[in-house]
Amino acid sequence: MSTLQHGIVVKSQANTNEQSCCFPRIAILPNGRWLAGFRATRGKQDEDLQRAMVTWSDDQGKMWSKPTEPWAPMKVDGKPGRWRAICFTPLGGSRVLGTLNWADGSVPGQPLFNPQTEGVQDLRIFMTVSQNNGQTWSVPKRIVEKPYDKIPVSITGSTLVMPDGSWGCQFELNKTFNDAGLWHQAAVMSHSTDQGETWSSAVDVARDPKLQVLHWDQRPQVLSDGSVVSLFWTFDKSKGDYINMHAARSTDSGRTWGKPWDIGIPGQPAPLVDLGRGRLGLVYVDRTGTPMIKMRVSRDGARTFPANTEIVVHQRSVASQTINKQQGDSADAWAEMAAFSIGLPDAVRIGDGEALVVYYTGPDKDHTDIEWARVKID
């Protein structure tokens, strides 16, 4: 493989509320537009200032529109909040679906995560639609995250248009900020058969009945064979550390899922990229040493990703950003995440054997850009 091109989506703006740019998402629209979303704030942990931003390029990444904040802050159940994340789904023509995550802002200065309880701020899911390729958007509408509408739920990626035509909204389960009970974490998915008007009760994509393995950041993708494969950034509480990424498969549009399997590589994944001719591209963050964005290819349905297919998509001269995690809970892992300055890639197919990748990167956690790369299999 060889990396064809690199470019910048948005640069960090020092001493502004766009100093920390992270959590990027990318979609390629039918008209060729590259539509990108990201979270902007002053410092990575400045929850009170966070905003979901949108920008696009109509010349394959050479020039990008000035980032905008299309959605005004909204209240949920009387509580003020901010938009924490935005993901896009092309719907055909000039229509684009946006999936938003709302975060509670009713307690100024409150962090997202409570290390004493493993609980988080209230998080809710909304949807919005653009009729003009992402230039303007409808007022966000909350979905009913049943049966989990009383606990915080975080989106983990774009809503998928499934092989059967339904929409699959992916999210994971948290617990309320001050809840000292057990965390019943799971990666789940809810379906809509009427384009988002109503939603089914969520089904499990991955859940450990022993509550020891956390299937974080699920990354499902619809493949050309009609199956849906989800990847997971996997944390083992009994070891107090990450284990290899896992994958699970559905053959019925995400209604039921098989048991997750170990793909043999540690890291934090993007969704699989179906590169055609039986090739699946895995873009991921390798943090076993100096953090790097890498890509590998599978030719056996995501069972294995041989080392001889690996390419480094992005690296920079920063020290290792991992810590020695001692606790059986996830508090050390959350503290580690807060210090990341490279990560959370997203990836989509751009042509036969070719992927478009976005990620955030910077010298430290509070000064990060959004960059893109095109990668093609030789």
NUMI-844826 format. One record per residue (C-alpha): x, y, z; residue number from 1; chain. Coordinates in Angstrom, 3 decimals. Layout:
{{X Y Z} NUM A}
...
This chain:
{{0.000 0.000 0.000} 1 A}
{{1.048 3.614 -0.384} 2 A}
{{-0.303 6.864 1.006} 3 A}
{{-1.197 9.089 -1.912} 4 A}
{{-1.904 12.440 -0.283} 5 A}
{{-2.214 14.278 3.030} 6 A}
{{-4.008 17.522 3.800} 7 A}
{{-5.513 19.659 6.538} 8 A}
{{-9.257 19.931 7.130} 9 A}
{{-8.990 22.567 9.881} 10 A}
{{-6.085 23.970 11.869} 11 A}
{{-6.066 24.664 15.582} 12 A}
{{-6.706 28.338 16.304} 13 A}
{{-4.659 29.349 19.349} 14 A}
{{-6.481 31.043 22.216} 15 A}
{{-9.916 30.510 20.682} 16 A}
{{-12.777 28.053 21.052} 17 A}
{{-11.335 26.217 18.031} 18 A}
{{-7.984 25.500 19.649} 19 A}
{{-8.865 21.865 20.362} 20 A}
{{-10.360 20.235 17.250} 21 A}
{{-11.030 16.521 17.596} 22 A}
{{-13.428 13.588 17.043} 23 A}
{{-13.694 14.043 13.234} 24 A}
{{-16.206 12.308 10.961} 25 A}
{{-16.224 12.208 7.176} 26 A}
{{-18.710 11.379 4.419} 27 A}
{{-18.418 11.507 0.637} 28 A}
{{-21.657 12.753 -0.919} 29 A}
{{-23.048 11.755 -4.333} 30 A}
{{-21.959 15.098 -5.828} 31 A}
{{-18.362 14.409 -4.767} 32 A}
{{-18.344 16.747 -1.759} 33 A}
{{-16.243 15.718 1.228} 34 A}
{{-18.381 16.596 4.261} 35 A}
{{-16.575 16.673 7.608} 36 A}
{{-17.758 17.209 11.163} 37 A}
{{-15.754 17.639 14.347} 38 A}
{{-15.889 18.835 17.956} 39 A}
{{-14.306 22.216 18.701} 40 A}
{{-13.506 23.737 22.076} 41 A}
{{-10.700 25.709 23.762} 42 A}
{{-9.113 22.834 25.657} 43 A}
{{-9.899 19.162 25.161} 44 A}
{{-11.645 18.947 28.538} 45 A}
{{-13.529 22.254 28.247} 46 A}
{{-16.978 20.687 28.130} 47 A}
{{-18.779 24.017 28.632} 48 A}
{{-17.367 25.443 25.373} 49 A}
{{-17.746 22.423 23.100} 50 A}
{{-19.571 22.724 19.758} 51 A}
{{-20.274 20.414 16.825} 52 A}
{{-18.849 21.998 13.652} 53 A}
{{-19.259 21.334 9.921} 54 A}
{{-16.992 22.028 6.938} 55 A}
{{-16.709 20.686 3.394} 56 A}
{{-14.448 20.491 0.388} 57 A}
{{-15.596 20.408 -3.253} 58 A}
{{-12.096 19.927 -4.691} 59 A}
{{-10.994 16.717 -2.956} 60 A}
{{-9.428 18.329 0.079} 61 A}
{{-7.498 21.246 -1.420} 62 A}
{{-9.785 23.941 -0.003} 63 A}
{{-12.295 23.712 2.857} 64 A}
{{-15.225 25.951 3.732} 65 A}
{{-15.064 28.040 6.893} 66 A}
{{-16.322 25.788 9.722} 67 A}
{{-19.788 26.635 10.966} 68 A}
{{-21.925 25.655 13.946} 69 A}
{{-25.284 24.911 12.294} 70 A}
{{-27.187 23.921 15.440} 71 A}
{{-27.954 26.258 18.312} 72 A}
{{-27.621 24.837 21.836} 73 A}
{{-30.803 23.132 23.021} 74 A}
{{-32.395 22.229 26.329} 75 A}
{{-33.419 18.676 27.191} 76 A}
{{-35.928 18.228 30.011} 77 A}
{{-35.264 21.838 30.972} 78 A}
{{-31.486 21.367 31.154} 79 A}
{{-29.146 23.419 28.951} 80 A}
{{-26.602 21.507 26.921} 81 A}
{{-24.107 21.515 24.082} 82 A}
{{-23.561 19.407 20.963} 83 A}
{{-20.606 17.074 21.512} 84 A}
{{-20.439 15.105 18.248} 85 A}
{{-21.840 14.986 14.722} 86 A}
{{-21.786 12.100 12.219} 87 A}
{{-23.096 12.039 8.645} 88 A}
{{-25.007 9.568 6.467} 89 A}
{{-25.557 10.264 2.744} 90 A}
{{-29.200 9.480 1.873} 91 A}
{{-29.012 9.929 -1.887} 92 A}
{{-29.218 13.040 -4.014} 93 A}
{{-28.519 16.118 -1.925} 94 A}
{{-30.016 14.692 1.308} 95 A}
{{-27.740 14.026 4.274} 96 A}
{{-28.658 12.668 7.701} 97 A}
{{-26.807 14.031 10.706} 98 A}
{{-26.630 12.158 14.016} 99 A}
{{-25.836 14.418 16.969} 100 A}
{{-24.858 13.734 20.571} 101 A}
{{-26.138 16.233 23.129} 102 A}
{{-24.294 16.661 26.449} 103 A}
{{-25.779 18.106 29.635} 104 A}
{{-24.399 21.532 30.524} 105 A}
{{-26.531 22.256 33.578} 106 A}
{{-23.568 21.975 35.984} 107 A}
{{-20.872 24.403 34.763} 108 A}
{{-17.367 23.005 34.978} 109 A}
{{-18.535 19.412 35.453} 110 A}
{{-16.274 16.931 33.619} 111 A}
{{-17.743 14.378 31.236} 112 A}
{{-16.616 11.436 33.392} 113 A}
{{-16.851 10.858 37.148} 114 A}
{{-13.793 8.788 38.183} 115 A}
{{-15.370 7.877 41.540} 116 A}
{{-18.437 6.218 40.009} 117 A}
{{-17.560 5.628 36.306} 118 A}
{{-20.703 7.616 35.508} 119 A}
{{-20.964 10.361 32.882} 120 A}
{{-22.926 13.518 32.170} 121 A}
{{-26.341 13.007 30.645} 122 A}
{{-25.978 12.293 26.899} 123 A}
{{-28.843 12.129 24.387} 124 A}
{{-29.175 11.382 20.661} 125 A}
{{-30.691 13.715 18.083} 126 A}
{{-31.093 13.618 14.305} 127 A}
{{-31.080 16.393 11.740} 128 A}
{{-31.399 16.440 7.939} 129 A}
{{-29.838 18.589 5.237} 130 A}
{{-31.545 18.889 1.855} 131 A}
{{-28.601 20.707 0.226} 132 A}
{{-25.436 18.650 0.755} 133 A}
{{-24.776 19.870 4.298} 134 A}
{{-25.080 23.628 3.815} 135 A}
{{-28.185 24.052 6.006} 136 A}
{{-29.852 21.695 8.465} 137 A}
{{-33.224 21.022 10.068} 138 A}
{{-33.830 21.629 13.770} 139 A}
{{-32.457 18.547 15.582} 140 A}
{{-35.075 16.046 16.764} 141 A}
{{-34.403 13.709 19.670} 142 A}
{{-34.853 10.002 19.107} 143 A}
{{-36.303 7.783 21.831} 144 A}
{{-33.406 5.574 22.929} 145 A}
{{-35.675 2.887 24.357} 146 A}
{{-35.319 1.106 26.656} 147 A}
{{-32.299 3.235 27.654} 148 A}
{{-33.830 6.713 27.659} 149 A}
{{-33.137 7.123 31.405} 150 A}
{{-29.368 6.595 31.235} 151 A}
{{-26.691 8.497 29.272} 152 A}
{{-26.173 7.134 25.760} 153 A}
{{-23.237 8.113 23.536} 154 A}
{{-23.203 7.791 19.757} 155 A}
{{-20.259 5.865 18.339} 156 A}
{{-20.618 6.713 14.655} 157 A}
{{-22.973 7.438 11.802} 158 A}
{{-26.456 6.023 11.506} 159 A}
{{-26.248 3.260 8.878} 160 A}
{{-28.596 2.566 5.993} 161 A}
{{-28.921 -1.197 6.313} 162 A}
{{-29.214 -3.766 3.497} 163 A}
{{-32.942 -4.119 4.218} 164 A}
{{-33.463 -0.348 3.933} 165 A}
{{-33.858 0.315 7.661} 166 A}
{{-31.726 2.820 9.550} 167 A}
{{-29.445 1.532 12.311} 168 A}
{{-28.481 4.030 15.029} 169 A}
{{-25.439 2.865 16.978} 170 A}
{{-24.712 3.904 20.560} 171 A}
{{-23.267 2.615 23.814} 172 A}
{{-24.631 2.487 27.333} 173 A}
{{-23.277 4.508 30.236} 174 A}
{{-24.583 5.231 33.710} 175 A}
{{-25.586 8.466 35.376} 176 A}
{{-22.897 10.715 36.806} 177 A}
{{-23.382 9.900 40.505} 178 A}
{{-24.539 6.281 40.169} 179 A}
{{-22.194 4.157 42.298} 180 A}
{{-23.692 0.876 41.083} 181 A}
{{-22.340 -1.517 38.487} 182 A}
{{-21.825 -0.231 34.962} 183 A}
{{-23.763 -2.424 32.527} 184 A}
{{-21.801 -1.234 29.505} 185 A}
{{-22.819 -2.522 26.084} 186 A}
{{-22.647 -1.600 22.426} 187 A}
{{-26.208 -1.504 21.101} 188 A}
{{-28.203 -0.538 17.999} 189 A}
{{-31.740 0.702 17.422} 190 A}
{{-33.576 0.454 14.087} 191 A}
{{-36.057 2.654 12.258} 192 A}
{{-38.154 1.475 9.304} 193 A}
{{-39.765 4.880 8.692} 194 A}
{{-36.703 7.092 8.189} 195 A}
{{-36.289 8.102 11.801} 196 A}
{{-39.876 8.777 12.805} 197 A}
{{-39.977 5.834 15.230} 198 A}
{{-37.301 3.548 16.645} 199 A}
{{-37.275 -0.064 17.854} 200 A}
{{-35.973 -1.152 21.221} 201 A}
{{-32.196 -1.401 21.001} 202 A}
{{-30.549 -4.788 20.445} 203 A}
{{-27.159 -5.800 21.792} 204 A}
{{-24.243 -5.667 19.392} 205 A}
{{-21.743 -6.685 22.085} 206 A}
{{-22.219 -7.112 25.837} 207 A}
{{-20.122 -9.000 28.369} 208 A}
{{-22.475 -10.759 30.829} 209 A}
{{-19.665 -10.746 33.418} 210 A}
{{-19.314 -6.928 33.117} 211 A}
{{-15.543 -7.226 32.751} 212 A}
{{-14.918 -6.593 29.043} 213 A}
{{-15.952 -3.159 27.778} 214 A}
{{-16.784 -3.002 24.067} 215 A}
{{-16.013 0.672 23.541} 216 A}
{{-16.373 2.771 20.391} 217 A}
{{-18.224 0.229 18.269} 218 A}
{{-17.581 0.823 14.567} 219 A}
{{-20.169 -1.023 12.437} 220 A}
{{-20.037 -0.946 8.644} 221 A}
{{-22.281 -2.368 5.933} 222 A}
{{-20.223 -4.522 3.551} 223 A}
{{-20.798 -5.353 -0.100} 224 A}
{{-21.769 -8.943 0.733} 225 A}
{{-24.793 -7.674 2.708} 226 A}
{{-23.333 -8.368 6.145} 227 A}
{{-22.606 -5.774 8.818} 228 A}
{{-19.320 -6.008 10.736} 229 A}
{{-18.585 -3.954 13.831} 230 A}
{{-15.164 -3.383 15.387} 231 A}
{{-14.528 -2.569 19.057} 232 A}
{{-11.849 -0.826 21.100} 233 A}
{{-11.756 -3.409 23.864} 234 A}
{{-10.895 -2.886 27.545} 235 A}
{{-10.624 -5.729 30.070} 236 A}
{{-11.397 -4.528 33.598} 237 A}
{{-9.996 -7.711 35.144} 238 A}
{{-6.601 -6.804 33.640} 239 A}
{{-7.019 -3.056 33.985} 240 A}
{{-5.886 -2.598 30.390} 241 A}
{{-6.819 -2.839 26.724} 242 A}
{{-6.836 -6.148 24.894} 243 A}
{{-6.884 -6.729 21.146} 244 A}
{{-9.626 -5.170 19.060} 245 A}
{{-12.631 -7.433 18.553} 246 A}
{{-15.198 -7.747 15.764} 247 A}
{{-18.781 -9.009 15.506} 248 A}
{{-20.914 -9.804 12.472} 249 A}
{{-24.618 -9.529 11.648} 250 A}
{{-26.237 -11.113 8.603} 251 A}
{{-29.734 -9.664 9.190} 252 A}
{{-29.158 -5.900 8.968} 253 A}
{{-28.032 -5.590 12.573} 254 A}
{{-31.027 -7.261 14.223} 255 A}
{{-28.882 -10.034 15.743} 256 A}
{{-25.129 -10.350 16.197} 257 A}
{{-22.669 -13.189 16.538} 258 A}
{{-20.151 -13.524 19.338} 259 A}
{{-17.240 -11.043 19.036} 260 A}
{{-13.880 -12.447 17.932} 261 A}
{{-10.316 -11.271 18.537} 262 A}
{{-8.773 -9.791 15.354} 263 A}
{{-5.253 -10.075 16.741} 264 A}
{{-4.268 -6.398 16.907} 265 A}
{{-4.428 -3.904 19.795} 266 A}
{{-5.756 -0.437 19.035} 267 A}
{{-8.718 1.891 18.537} 268 A}
{{-10.452 1.313 15.181} 269 A}
{{-12.274 3.295 12.541} 270 A}
{{-15.100 1.536 10.668} 271 A}
{{-13.966 -1.030 8.118} 272 A}
{{-13.547 0.215 4.546} 273 A}
{{-14.835 -2.208 1.901} 274 A}
{{-12.100 -1.774 -0.715} 275 A}
{{-13.625 -4.204 -3.211} 276 A}
{{-12.552 -7.639 -4.453} 277 A}
{{-12.740 -9.171 -0.989} 278 A}
{{-10.452 -6.607 0.664} 279 A}
{{-11.370 -4.897 3.943} 280 A}
{{-9.296 -1.972 5.162} 281 A}
{{-8.766 -1.410 8.884} 282 A}
{{-7.647 2.068 9.944} 283 A}
{{-6.728 2.272 13.622} 284 A}
{{-4.686 4.052 16.283} 285 A}
{{-1.721 2.057 17.548} 286 A}
{{-0.741 3.294 21.011} 287 A}
{{1.627 0.486 21.979} 288 A}
{{4.417 3.066 21.674} 289 A}
{{4.502 6.454 19.998} 290 A}
{{0.891 6.933 18.845} 291 A}
{{0.374 6.380 15.114} 292 A}
{{-2.526 6.070 12.684} 293 A}
{{-2.086 2.818 10.733} 294 A}
{{-3.924 0.763 8.146} 295 A}
{{-4.021 -2.964 7.446} 296 A}
{{-5.991 -5.133 5.026} 297 A}
{{-7.949 -8.344 5.553} 298 A}
{{-8.789 -10.824 2.829} 299 A}
{{-10.642 -13.285 5.078} 300 A}
{{-13.682 -11.296 6.153} 301 A}
{{-12.010 -9.377 9.013} 302 A}
{{-10.774 -12.485 10.784} 303 A}
{{-7.114 -11.484 10.408} 304 A}
{{-5.188 -8.399 9.294} 305 A}
{{-1.648 -9.559 8.436} 306 A}
{{1.284 -7.402 9.550} 307 A}
{{2.757 -7.433 6.037} 308 A}
{{-0.180 -5.297 4.836} 309 A}
{{0.514 -2.503 7.334} 310 A}
{{1.134 1.108 6.370} 311 A}
{{1.645 4.097 8.661} 312 A}
{{-0.911 6.724 7.663} 313 A}
{{0.197 9.364 10.177} 314 A}
{{2.827 9.842 12.854} 315 A}
{{4.435 12.793 14.604} 316 A}
{{7.168 13.323 17.154} 317 A}
{{5.265 13.010 20.414} 318 A}
{{6.007 10.736 23.355} 319 A}
{{3.918 7.716 24.250} 320 A}
{{0.500 8.770 25.566} 321 A}
{{-0.297 5.607 27.501} 322 A}
{{-0.061 5.202 31.263} 323 A}
{{0.373 2.201 33.543} 324 A}
{{-3.225 1.445 34.412} 325 A}
{{-3.569 -0.038 37.878} 326 A}
{{-7.280 0.014 38.629} 327 A}
{{-9.743 -2.674 37.643} 328 A}
{{-12.286 -0.018 36.727} 329 A}
{{-11.920 2.381 33.814} 330 A}
{{-10.819 5.513 35.709} 331 A}
{{-7.187 5.254 34.582} 332 A}
{{-8.290 4.626 31.009} 333 A}
{{-10.429 7.784 31.054} 334 A}
{{-7.527 9.792 32.493} 335 A}
{{-5.330 8.443 29.706} 336 A}
{{-7.896 9.359 27.028} 337 A}
{{-7.954 12.951 28.253} 338 A}
{{-4.255 13.275 27.335} 339 A}
{{-4.481 11.875 23.788} 340 A}
{{-3.406 14.320 21.079} 341 A}
{{-3.605 11.857 18.177} 342 A}
{{-6.554 9.660 17.423} 343 A}
{{-10.140 8.762 16.627} 344 A}
{{-9.813 8.130 12.893} 345 A}
{{-12.800 7.803 10.589} 346 A}
{{-12.528 6.198 7.148} 347 A}
{{-14.683 5.778 4.044} 348 A}
{{-14.234 4.226 0.615} 349 A}
{{-13.311 6.719 -2.084} 350 A}
{{-12.729 4.311 -4.965} 351 A}
{{-11.591 0.788 -5.795} 352 A}
{{-8.851 -0.082 -3.328} 353 A}
{{-8.787 3.450 -1.946} 354 A}
{{-9.809 4.980 1.404} 355 A}
{{-10.227 8.519 2.697} 356 A}
{{-9.153 8.870 6.343} 357 A}
{{-9.612 11.734 8.820} 358 A}
{{-8.108 12.015 12.315} 359 A}
{{-7.078 14.595 14.891} 360 A}
{{-3.432 15.322 15.647} 361 A}
{{-1.352 17.861 17.557} 362 A}
{{1.649 18.380 19.835} 363 A}
{{-0.519 18.172 22.950} 364 A}
{{-4.124 17.475 23.920} 365 A}
{{-5.266 21.108 23.770} 366 A}
{{-3.761 22.049 20.392} 367 A}
{{-5.018 19.675 17.711} 368 A}
{{-5.807 19.923 13.993} 369 A}
{{-8.060 17.766 11.844} 370 A}
{{-6.172 16.161 8.938} 371 A}
{{-7.038 13.859 6.054} 372 A}
{{-5.157 11.207 4.078} 373 A}
{{-5.903 9.184 0.937} 374 A}
{{-4.585 5.634 1.031} 375 A}
{{-4.586 3.250 -1.927} 376 A}
{{-3.656 -0.424 -2.143} 377 A}
{{-0.933 -0.971 -4.736} 378 A}
